[in-house]
């Protein structure tokens, strides 16, 4: 049962392409049975990305954009209900204290199936936008990747405690623009202790890590999170789901076969997915629940024959 719990469209995200409907149609054509639409939440004006500044967005404009996204996602969910199960969520930003209020306002306004808890900033500076911004964040953290990684996982821990997100997005995104992104985290005791702490907390409240294939299309050898983190999470009894984090129709399901190979290598036995249902344990998303499929069942799906 191939699915994704993380995607963006150019209609509602400046650094993406294609309309939300084109994203849904592509997911249908590629054999997905569950596909989640999860645009970014609004942000304070000081946290706008360069392309948003160029388009002269306002704080109110970003709020309106999310409202429009929600209405369009509901329309698509109903229009394509016989062909695909569309889930509606959003991806968080965790930047400054006001981020929590923005998230709470959004949750009170719309009925979502879940949210993706992500961190894209350290010391209020984007760490995955481009190399100069990454280096600026690193300098503010003390000048080394090690110090920046520690600060990233501390910020992530604050996000986890405040939100207890059902799905944790690209857990180790911080390695994307680092100097040695393939070397792993255990070489730094302070970083690894923070990772272990965060993983233990995710397990404690029943959260799920996404296996995010976007790292593969960005040139890395392993998805988010990397193998050593997946192995540590498994030892704690942690659970995983799948995401393509697509930003265009060309990225829908991209590298999913490589993702499946990684799942086998990590010896992950089961994959979880969100579906509508009345038994949700999270009161914020009581209309949704997590279900499980074995990797053996996943491997037997026709999706893989049509997406070599």
C-alpha positions in Angstrom: 0.0 0.0 0.0 2.4 2.8 -1.1 1.7 6.1 0.5 3.3 9.5 1.3 2.8 11.7 4.3 4.6 14.8 3.1 4.2 16.8 -0.1 4.1 20.4 -1.4 2.8 22.1 -4.5 3.8 25.2 -6.4 0.2 26.5 -6.0 0.8 27.1 -2.2 4.6 26.9 -1.8 7.0 29.3 -3.5 9.9 26.8 -3.8 7.6 24.0 -5.4 6.0 23.5 -8.8 2.6 22.4 -10.2 -0.8 22.7 -8.8 -2.2 20.8 -5.9 -4.6 19.0 -8.2 -1.7 18.0 -10.5 0.1 16.5 -7.5 -3.0 14.4 -6.6 -3.5 13.3 -10.2 0.1 12.2 -10.4 -0.1 10.2 -7.2 -3.2 8.4 -8.6 -1.4 7.7 -11.9 1.6 6.2 -10.1 -0.5 3.9 -8.0 -0.5 5.5 -4.6 -3.4 4.5 -2.4 -2.8 7.1 0.3 -1.3 10.5 -0.4 -1.0 13.4 2.0 -1.1 17.1 1.2 1.0 19.0 3.8 1.8 22.6 2.9 3.9 24.8 5.1 2.3 26.7 8.0 2.3 30.6 8.1 5.3 32.4 9.5 6.2 35.7 11.0 7.3 38.3 8.4 10.9 38.2 9.7 11.0 34.5 8.8 9.9 34.8 5.1 12.1 33.1 2.6 13.7 35.3 -0.2 11.3 34.2 -2.8 8.3 35.1 -0.6 9.8 38.6 -0.1 10.2 38.9 -3.8 6.5 38.1 -4.3 5.6 40.8 -1.7 3.8 38.4 0.6 2.4 39.6 3.9 1.8 37.7 7.1 -1.9 37.9 6.4 -1.3 36.7 2.9 0.4 33.6 4.1 -2.5 32.9 6.5 -4.9 33.3 3.6 -2.8 31.0 1.4 -3.1 28.2 4.0 -6.8 28.7 4.2 -7.1 28.4 0.4 -4.9 25.3 0.5 -7.2 23.7 3.0 -10.3 24.4 0.9 -8.7 23.1 -2.2 -7.4 20.0 -0.4 -10.9 19.2 0.8 -12.3 19.6 -2.7 -9.7 17.2 -4.1 -10.3 14.7 -1.3 -13.9 14.6 -2.3 -13.4 14.7 -6.1 -10.9 11.8 -6.1 -12.3 9.8 -3.2 -13.0 6.8 -5.5 -9.4 6.7 -6.8 -7.2 7.6 -3.8 -7.3 8.4 -0.1 -6.2 12.0 0.3 -5.1 13.1 3.7 -4.9 16.7 4.8 -2.2 18.0 7.1 0.5 20.7 7.3 4.2 20.9 8.0 5.3 22.9 11.0 8.1 25.5 11.3 9.8 25.8 14.7 11.7 29.1 14.6 10.9 31.4 17.5 8.5 31.4 20.5 5.7 32.8 18.3 5.7 29.7 16.2 3.7 27.8 18.8 0.9 30.3 18.7 0.7 30.2 14.9 0.5 26.4 15.0 -2.2 26.4 17.7 -4.3 29.0 15.7 -4.1 26.8 12.6 -5.1 23.7 14.5 -8.1 25.5 15.9 -9.2 26.8 12.5 -9.2 23.6 10.4 -9.7 19.9 10.9 -6.5 18.1 9.8 -5.7 14.4 9.7 -2.3 15.0 11.3 0.7 17.3 11.2 4.3 16.8 10.3 6.7 18.2 13.0 9.7 19.6 11.3 12.6 22.0 12.1 14.1 24.0 9.2 15.8 26.8 11.2 18.5 27.0 13.9 18.9 30.4 15.7 16.1 31.6 13.4 18.3 30.9 10.3 17.2 28.4 7.6 19.6 25.4 7.5 18.4 23.7 4.3 17.8 26.7 2.0 21.3 27.3 0.7 24.9 26.9 1.8 25.4 30.6 2.8 22.5 30.5 5.2 23.7 27.2 6.6 27.1 28.7 7.2 25.5 31.7 8.8 23.7 29.4 11.2 26.8 27.4 11.9 28.8 30.6 12.7 26.1 31.7 15.1 26.2 28.3 16.8 29.9 28.5 17.4 31.5 27.8 14.0 31.5 24.0 13.7 29.0 21.4 12.4 29.2 19.7 15.7 27.9 22.8 17.6 25.3 23.4 15.0 24.1 19.8 15.1 23.8 20.0 18.9 21.7 23.2 18.6 19.5 21.6 15.9 18.6 18.6 18.0 18.0 20.8 21.0 15.6 22.9 19.0 14.0 19.7 17.7 13.6 18.4 21.2 11.8 21.7 22.1 9.5 21.2 19.1 8.8 17.6 20.1 7.9 18.5 23.7 5.6 21.3 22.6 3.8 19.6 19.8 4.2 15.8 20.1 3.8 15.6 16.3 2.2 12.4 15.0 4.8 12.3 12.2 8.3 13.7 12.7 9.6 15.2 9.5 13.1 14.6 8.1 14.6 13.9 11.5 18.2 14.5 10.5 17.7 17.3 7.9 20.7 19.2 9.5 23.2 17.0 7.6 22.0 18.1 4.2 24.4 21.1 3.7 27.0 20.0 6.3 30.7 19.5 5.3 30.6 15.7 5.9 27.0 14.7 5.5 27.7 11.0 5.0 29.9 10.4 8.1 27.2 9.8 10.6 26.5 11.3 14.1 28.1 8.8 16.5 31.5 10.5 16.1 30.2 13.3 18.3 29.1 12.2 21.8 27.1 15.3 22.5 25.2 15.1 19.2 24.5 11.4 19.6 23.2 11.9 23.2 20.8 14.4 21.9 19.6 12.2 19.1 19.1 9.3 21.5 17.1 11.6 23.9 14.9 12.8 21.0 14.2 9.3 19.8 13.3 8.2 23.3 10.9 11.0 23.6 9.2 10.3 20.2 8.7 6.7 21.4 7.3 7.9 24.7 4.4 9.7 23.2 3.8 7.3 20.2 5.2 9.4 17.4 6.4 8.1 14.1 9.5 9.0 12.1 9.0 9.4 8.3 11.4 7.6 6.0 11.8 10.6 3.7 13.1 9.8 0.2 14.0 13.4 -0.7 17.5 13.0 0.8 18.1 10.5 -2.0 17.2 12.8 -4.8 19.4 15.5 -3.2 22.4 13.3 -3.6 22.7 11.5 -0.3 23.2 7.7 -0.1 20.5 7.2 2.6 17.1 8.8 3.3 16.2 10.8 6.3 16.8 9.5 8.9 20.1 7.7 8.1 20.7 4.0 9.0 22.4 4.5 12.4 19.4 6.6 13.6 16.9 4.1 12.2 18.7 1.2 14.0 18.7 3.2 17.3 15.0 4.0 16.9 14.1 0.3 16.1 15.9 -0.7 19.3 13.6 1.6 21.2 10.5 0.1 19.6 10.1 3.0 17.2 7.8 3.1 14.3 8.2 4.4 10.7 6.1 5.7 7.8 6.9 6.7 4.2 7.2 10.2 2.6 8.5 11.4 -0.7 8.5 15.1 0.4 7.7 15.9 -3.2 7.8 19.5 -4.5 6.7 18.8 -8.1 4.9 16.0 -10.0 8.3 14.8 -11.1 9.2 14.0 -7.5 6.0 12.0 -6.6 7.3 8.6 -5.6 10.8 9.4 -6.7 13.4 6.9 -5.3 10.8 4.8 -3.6 12.4 1.6 -4.8 15.7 2.7 -3.3 13.7 3.5 -0.2 12.3 0.0 -0.1 15.9 -1.4 -0.4 16.9 0.8 2.5 14.0 -0.5 4.6 15.2 -4.1 3.9 18.8 -3.2 4.9 17.6 -1.5 8.1 15.5 -4.6 8.9 12.4 -2.5 9.5 9.6 -5.0 9.9 6.5 -2.8 9.6 5.4 0.5 8.1 2.7 2.7 9.5 0.3 5.0 7.7 -2.4 7.5 8.7 -6.0 6.7 7.7 -9.4 8.3 8.6 -10.9 6.6 11.6 -12.7 7.3 14.9 -10.2 5.6 17.2 -7.4 8.2 17.0 -5.4 8.5 20.2 -4.5 12.1 19.6 -7.4 14.4 20.5 -6.3 17.0 18.0 -6.7 14.5 15.2 -9.5 12.2 16.6 -10.7 11.7 13.0 -7.5 9.8 12.2 -5.5 6.8 13.3 -2.4 4.9 12.4 -2.6 1.5 10.8 0.2 -1.0 10.1 1.3 -3.0 7.1 4.2 -5.5 7.1 7.1 -4.8 4.8 6.4 -8.2 3.2 2.8 -7.0 2.4 4.2 -3.7 1.1 6.7 -5.5 -1.2 3.8 -7.5 -2.7 1.9 -4.4 -3.9 1.5 -3.8 -7.6 2.9 -0.3 -7.2 6.5 -1.7 -7.5 5.8 -3.4 -10.9 4.5 -0.1 -12.4 7.2 2.0 -10.7 10.5 0.2 -11.5 
